[in-house]
Amino acid sequence: MLNRNIEKNNEAYSQGRAFEKGSGCLTDLNNKGWDLLAEEVSFPIAVIKEKQLLNNAKWMQEFSDRASVKLAPHGKTSMAPELFKMQLEQGCWGMSLATVPQVVNTFEHGVNRIILANQLVGAYHMKLIADLLLTTDIEFYCFVDSIENIHALGKYFSGVNVSLNILIEIGVLQGRCGWRDTQNIDPLLDAIEQYPHLHLCGISFYEGVIHGNDAAEKIVTFINSICTMVGRLYSENRFDIKDIIVTGAGSAWYDIVSRELSSNKDTLGISYIPIIRPGCYLIHDKGIYQAAQNEIISRSQLACDISGELISNLELWAYVHSVPEPGLAVIGLGKRDVAFDAGLPIPEYIYRPGNKKPQAIEGGSEVINIMDQHCMMTFGSKTSLQPGDIVIFATSHPCLTMDKWRRIGLIDSNFVVKKTIETFF
């Protein structure tokens, strides 16, 4: 008969769940941490470097402060309330989220100023938000971009006698959500005015869907048209609050958005709160967001003036399972563990258990294919690999790695997991 006397103090079992990937003995974690070099966890494991994480939080907050904008990070990147707390402690205005369940989870973990950077649709979603507004101190905003959605929200929130703060979202042709015509926004305004329970608090946008060689120029024009519209609506007393919100910016163009929102505020001579919503900066990567940050550094003097830089701090540690032919290793890391939509995982270091520390891979190495639980990695003649070795990977697009893990290790400079961070995707 199989021995099923599994340690009762194991983290997963102590919380009434089946054993989770990337975990180890909870007693060890609480007492001394999990030593990755001593193989005290199940691999693969996703880990975040503590020092670099804090560096990134401070860097972006300093950028926002010096750019005279507020920061509401897009929490959908990590969906880790413990990381939200770190961001808020650095001075963030609030958090932005993508879905109603994300909003509920984030509020339940202590964040009470939230932008749903999306449309609020569906009766049950409206009920969840109405209940929060009715019974808690949440400060909540959501986007609207259609007459139909305005009527649905107006009827529902009037029916339950709850006020809802809304931001009109402006979009671009062939983009994502958002009302397309800044010159003719009156149909939305007229619909909103039919419902006293809907409070127009500002304007929102997302410039990340603008592409092409002249994307920067298009984004400037787009933002200027929005700010001109804000000035007109302000002069017509269309807003229901004094502190109007104008919010945009993902992780690729936050420098231009910050500059244009601040300069237009001065030019228009009106008071509004400019808020940017980058999300990936906290984790960062060595793929698409490092490329985007390089572009920002090349065009933004302010970004150059801030000490330090954003540092990729998410790693995946995984075993070599097989070396079936020279120069090819099969790694126990797959689509269920790491993002693959914007570049495959990037092998950086190898560690042979018993050695002092990981070593940089020499001679180049590349993941050439990825499957559910495996990836295939080529390596050069200067690198020696055998089953049981550990390969350490960087990533591209952290959002789609974070969502594959219920718990992510926070490691120190000695490769020891000091604690785990829970996610709520």
SEROTI-648277 format. One record per residue (C-alpha): residue number from 1; residue in one letter; x, y, z. Coordinates in steps of 0.1 Angstrom, whole numbers, plus 2048, in hexadecimal, padded with zeros to 3 digits. Layout:
BEGIN
NUM,A,X,Y,Z;
...
# end
This chain:
BEGIN
1,M,800,800,800;
2,L,80D,822,7F7;
3,N,818,838,814;
4,R,801,856,814;
5,N,80E,865,834;
6,I,818,886,824;
7,E,826,8A0,83B;
8,K,80A,8B2,84D;
9,N,81D,8D2,84E;
10,N,821,8D4,829;
11,E,814,8F6,81D;
12,A,7FA,8E8,805;
13,Y,7EB,8CF,81D;
14,S,7EC,8E7,83B;
15,Q,7D4,8FD,827;
16,G,7BD,8E0,81D;
17,R,7C9,8DF,7F8;
18,A,7DA,8C6,7E2;
19,F,7FF,8CA,7DF;
20,E,808,8E8,7CA;
21,K,825,8EC,7B1;
22,G,841,901,7BD;
23,S,83C,8FA,7E2;
24,G,84E,8E9,7FE;
25,C,84B,8E3,824;
26,L,838,8FF,835;
27,T,84B,8FB,856;
28,D,86C,8FF,844;
29,L,85E,91E,832;
30,N,853,92E,852;
31,N,874,925,865;
32,K,88F,92B,84C;
33,G,881,92D,829;
34,W,885,916,80C;
35,D,8A8,913,7FE;
36,L,8A5,90F,7D8;
37,L,8C9,904,7D5;
38,A,8C2,8E8,7EE;
39,E,8A3,8DE,7D9;
40,E,88B,8E3,7F6;
41,V,86D,8E9,7DF;
42,S,85B,8D9,7C3;
43,F,868,8E5,7A1;
44,P,85E,8F7,78B;
45,I,85A,915,7A2;
46,A,852,939,79A;
47,V,865,952,7B0;
48,I,868,978,7B3;
49,K,888,989,7BE;
50,E,880,99E,7DD;
51,K,899,9BA,7D9;
52,Q,892,9C0,7B4;
53,L,86C,9BF,7BA;
54,L,86F,9DC,7D3;
55,N,887,9EE,7BC;
56,N,86C,9EE,7A0;
57,A,851,9FA,7B7;
58,K,866,A17,7C2;
59,W,871,A20,79F;
60,M,84F,A23,790;
61,Q,841,A36,7AE;
62,E,85E,A4F,7AA;
63,F,857,A52,785;
64,S,832,A59,78C;
65,D,839,A72,7A7;
66,R,852,A85,792;
67,A,83B,A84,773;
68,S,81F,A93,789;
69,V,807,A76,783;
70,K,7F7,A5D,79A;
71,L,7FD,A38,797;
72,A,7E2,A1D,797;
73,P,7F5,9FE,78D;
74,H,7E2,9E4,779;
75,G,7E1,9C8,792;
76,K,7D6,9AE,779;
77,T,7FB,9A8,772;
78,S,802,996,793;
79,M,7DF,994,7A5;
80,A,7F4,992,7C4;
81,P,7E5,9A9,7DF;
82,E,805,9A6,7F4;
83,L,817,9B8,7D7;
84,F,7FA,9D1,7D4;
85,K,801,9DA,7F8;
86,M,826,9E0,7F0;
87,Q,81C,9F7,7D3;
88,L,803,A0A,7E8;
89,E,81D,A0F,804;
90,Q,834,A1F,7EA;
91,G,819,A39,7E3;
92,C,801,A2C,7C9;
93,W,7E0,A3E,7C5;
94,G,7CD,A1D,7C2;
95,M,7CC,9FE,7AD;
96,S,7BC,9F6,78B;
97,L,7AE,9D4,783;
98,A,79F,9C2,764;
99,T,782,9AE,771;
100,V,768,9AF,78D;
101,P,776,990,79F;
102,Q,797,9A1,79F;
103,V,787,9C0,7AE;
104,V,776,9AC,7CA;
105,N,795,999,7D3;
106,T,7AA,9B8,7D3;
107,F,792,9CB,7EA;
108,E,78F,9AD,801;
109,H,7B5,9B0,806;
110,G,7B4,9D4,811;
111,V,7B4,9EA,7F2;
112,N,797,A02,7F2;
113,R,79E,A19,7D4;
114,I,79A,A05,7B4;
115,I,795,A0C,78F;
116,L,785,9F0,77B;
117,A,797,9F8,75B;
118,N,77C,9E7,747;
119,Q,757,9E8,742;
120,L,740,9DC,75E;
121,V,728,9C4,74C;
122,G,711,9A9,758;
123,A,6F7,9A8,773;
124,Y,70B,994,78D;
125,H,72A,9AA,788;
126,M,714,9C8,78E;
127,K,706,9B8,7AD;
128,L,729,9B1,7BB;
129,I,734,9D5,7B6;
130,A,713,9E3,7C3;
131,D,716,9CE,7E3;
132,L,73A,9DB,7E8;
133,L,72F,9FF,7E3;
134,L,711,9FB,7FA;
135,T,723,9E9,817;
136,T,747,9F5,816;
137,D,75D,A14,812;
138,I,76A,A0A,7EF;
139,E,772,A26,7D7;
140,F,76A,A17,7B6;
141,Y,76B,A22,792;
142,C,763,A0F,771;
143,F,764,A16,74C;
144,V,747,A1C,735;
145,D,748,A1E,70F;
146,S,725,A18,702;
147,I,702,A25,706;
148,E,6F5,A01,70C;
149,N,70D,9FC,729;
150,I,704,A1D,738;
151,H,6DF,A15,737;
152,A,6E6,9F3,747;
153,L,6FA,A02,763;
154,G,6E2,A1F,768;
155,K,6C4,A08,76B;
156,Y,6D5,9EF,782;
157,F,6E5,A08,79A;
158,S,6C7,A1E,79B;
159,G,6B3,9FF,7A4;
160,V,6C9,9F8,7C2;
161,N,6CD,A1D,7CB;
162,V,6F3,A1C,7C9;
163,S,709,A36,7B8;
164,L,724,A2A,79F;
165,N,742,A3E,794;
166,I,749,A3A,76F;
167,L,765,A45,757;
168,I,75E,A48,732;
169,E,777,A33,71F;
170,I,784,A41,6FE;
171,G,792,A28,6E4;
172,V,7A2,A28,6C2;
173,L,797,A17,6A1;
174,Q,7A1,9F3,69F;
175,G,7AB,9F5,6C4;
176,R,79A,9E6,6E3;
177,C,77D,9F5,6F7;
178,G,775,A1A,6F7;
179,W,75E,A33,6E7;
180,R,76E,A3B,6C6;
181,D,763,A60,6BF;
182,T,770,A7B,6D7;
183,Q,75E,A95,6C1;
184,N,73C,A86,6C7;
185,I,73A,A79,6EB;
186,D,719,A89,6F2;
187,P,704,A69,6EE;
188,L,717,A59,70B;
189,L,714,A79,720;
190,D,6EF,A7B,719;
191,A,6EA,A57,723;
192,I,6FD,A5C,744;
193,E,6E9,A7A,74D;
194,Q,6C9,A65,74D;
195,Y,6D6,A53,76C;
196,P,6DE,A67,78C;
197,H,6EE,A48,79B;
198,L,709,A49,780;
199,H,725,A62,788;
200,L,73C,A6C,76C;
201,C,75E,A6F,77C;
202,G,775,A71,75F;
203,I,784,A63,73F;
204,S,799,A44,739;
205,F,7AC,A35,71C;
206,Y,7C5,A1A,713;
207,E,7E0,A24,6FA;
208,G,7F1,A02,6F8;
209,V,7DC,9F7,6DA;
210,I,7EC,A12,6C5;
211,H,808,A04,6AF;
212,G,81E,A0C,692;
213,N,83D,A1F,68B;
214,D,82C,A40,694;
215,A,81B,A32,6B3;
216,A,82A,A4C,6CA;
217,E,81C,A69,6B5;
218,K,7FA,A58,6B2;
219,I,7F9,A54,6D8;
220,V,801,A79,6DE;
221,T,7E5,A83,6C6;
222,F,7CD,A6A,6D6;
223,I,7D4,A77,6F9;
224,N,7D2,A9C,6EE;
225,S,7B0,A96,6DF;
226,I,7A5,A86,700;
227,C,7B2,AA3,715;
228,T,7A1,ABC,6FE;
229,M,780,AA9,702;
230,V,786,AA9,728;
231,G,789,ACF,727;
232,R,769,AD2,714;
233,L,756,ABB,72B;
234,Y,764,ACE,749;
235,S,758,AEF,73B;
236,E,735,AE0,736;
237,N,734,AD3,75A;
238,R,72F,AB0,74E;
239,F,744,AA0,76A;
240,D,734,A97,78B;
241,I,752,A9B,7A1;
242,K,76C,AB7,7A6;
243,D,78B,AA0,7A4;
244,I,787,A93,780;
245,I,79B,A74,777;
246,V,7AD,A70,756;
247,T,7BE,A4E,754;
248,G,7D2,A3A,73B;
249,A,7F3,A29,735;
250,G,7FE,A05,735;
251,S,822,9FA,739;
252,A,82F,A05,717;
253,W,826,A29,713;
254,Y,822,A36,737;
255,D,83D,A51,731;
256,I,82B,A61,715;
257,V,809,A5E,726;
258,S,817,A6E,746;
259,R,827,A8A,733;
260,E,808,A92,71E;
261,L,7EF,A90,73B;
262,S,804,AA7,750;
263,S,80B,AC0,734;
264,N,7E7,AC1,729;
265,K,7DC,AC7,74C;
266,D,7F1,AE6,74D;
267,T,7E7,AF2,72B;
268,L,7C1,AED,731;
269,G,7C4,AFD,753;
270,I,7AB,AE5,763;
271,S,7AF,ACE,780;
272,Y,7AF,AA9,77A;
273,I,7C1,A8B,789;
274,P,7D8,A7A,76F;
275,I,7DB,A55,776;
276,I,7F1,A3C,765;
277,R,7EB,A16,767;
278,P,80B,A02,75E;
279,G,80B,9DF,76C;
280,C,828,9CB,760;
281,Y,843,9E2,76E;
282,L,843,9D2,791;
283,I,84D,9B0,784;
284,H,85B,9BB,762;
285,D,86B,9A2,74A;
286,K,887,99D,732;
287,G,871,99C,713;
288,I,856,9B3,707;
289,Y,855,9CA,725;
290,Q,87B,9CE,726;
291,A,879,9D8,702;
292,A,85D,9F1,709;
293,Q,871,9FF,727;
294,N,890,A03,710;
295,E,87B,A19,6F9;
296,I,86F,A2D,717;
297,I,892,A33,723;
298,S,89C,A3E,700;
299,R,881,A59,6FE;
300,S,87B,A64,722;
301,Q,894,A7A,734;
302,L,880,A75,754;
303,A,884,A50,753;
304,C,8A9,A54,74D;
305,D,8AC,A6B,76B;
306,I,89E,A52,784;
307,S,8B9,A3E,795;
308,G,8BA,A19,78C;
309,E,8A3,A07,774;
310,L,887,9EE,772;
311,I,894,9CB,778;
312,S,885,9AA,76E;
313,N,87F,997,78E;
314,L,86A,979,785;
315,E,87C,958,77F;
316,L,872,934,778;
317,W,888,918,786;
318,A,884,8F6,776;
319,Y,895,8D4,774;
320,V,8A6,8C6,755;
321,H,892,8A6,74F;
322,S,8A5,898,731;
323,V,8C2,89F,71A;
324,P,8B8,888,6FE;
325,E,8D1,894,6E4;
326,P,8F0,8AB,6E4;
327,G,8E6,8D0,6E9;
328,L,8C2,8C9,6F2;
329,A,8B3,8C9,714;
330,V,88F,8C2,71E;
331,I,885,8D7,73C;
332,G,868,8D1,754;
333,L,858,8F3,74C;
334,G,83B,8F8,735;
335,K,81D,90C,72A;
336,R,80C,905,74C;
337,D,829,917,75E;
338,V,835,934,749;
339,A,82A,94D,72F;
340,F,82F,945,70A;
341,D,81A,95E,6F8;
342,A,834,979,6F4;
343,G,854,966,6F3;
344,L,85F,945,702;
345,P,871,943,724;
346,I,895,94F,724;
347,P,8AF,937,733;
348,E,8C9,94B,747;
349,Y,8D9,935,761;
350,I,8DF,911,769;
351,Y,8E5,901,78B;
352,R,8F2,8DE,792;
353,P,8E7,8D3,7B5;
354,G,905,8D3,7CC;
355,N,916,8F1,7BC;
356,K,919,912,7CE;
357,K,903,927,7B8;
358,P,8F3,929,795;
359,Q,909,931,778;
360,A,901,946,759;
361,I,8FB,930,73A;
362,E,919,933,723;
363,G,917,931,6FD;
364,G,8F3,939,6FA;
365,S,8D3,926,700;
366,E,8B0,929,6F4;
367,V,88E,919,6F9;
368,I,882,90E,6D7;
369,N,861,8FD,6DF;
370,I,849,8FB,6FD;
371,M,82E,8E2,705;
372,D,817,8DE,723;
373,Q,830,8D2,73C;
374,H,851,8D3,729;
375,C,867,8EB,715;
376,M,883,8E2,6FD;
377,M,8A3,8F6,702;
378,T,8C2,8F7,6EC;
379,F,8E4,8FD,6FC;
380,G,908,901,6F0;
381,S,927,8EB,6F4;
382,K,933,901,711;
383,T,915,8F7,726;
384,S,912,8D6,738;
385,L,8EF,8CA,741;
386,Q,8E2,8AA,750;
387,P,8C1,89E,75E;
388,G,8BC,8AE,781;
389,D,8CD,8CE,778;
390,I,8B9,8EE,77D;
391,V,8B4,908,763;
392,I,8A9,92C,76D;
393,F,894,93F,754;
394,A,889,963,750;
395,T,868,96B,73F;
396,S,856,981,726;
397,H,833,98E,72F;
398,P,831,988,755;
399,C,80B,989,756;
400,L,808,968,745;
401,T,822,957,75C;
402,M,814,965,77D;
403,D,7F1,957,775;
404,K,7FE,934,773;
405,W,808,934,798;
406,R,7F3,935,7B8;
407,R,812,93C,7CC;
408,I,833,94C,7C2;
409,G,852,94B,7D7;
410,L,863,96B,7E2;
411,I,889,965,7E3;
412,D,8A6,977,7F2;
413,S,8C9,97A,7E3;
414,N,8D3,958,7F1;
415,F,8B8,946,7DC;
416,V,8A3,93F,7FB;
417,V,87D,942,7F9;
418,K,874,958,817;
419,K,84E,957,812;
420,T,835,94F,7F7;
421,I,81E,969,7E7;
422,E,7FA,95E,7DF;
423,T,7E9,967,7BE;
424,F,7C4,96A,7B8;
425,F,7BE,966,793;
# end
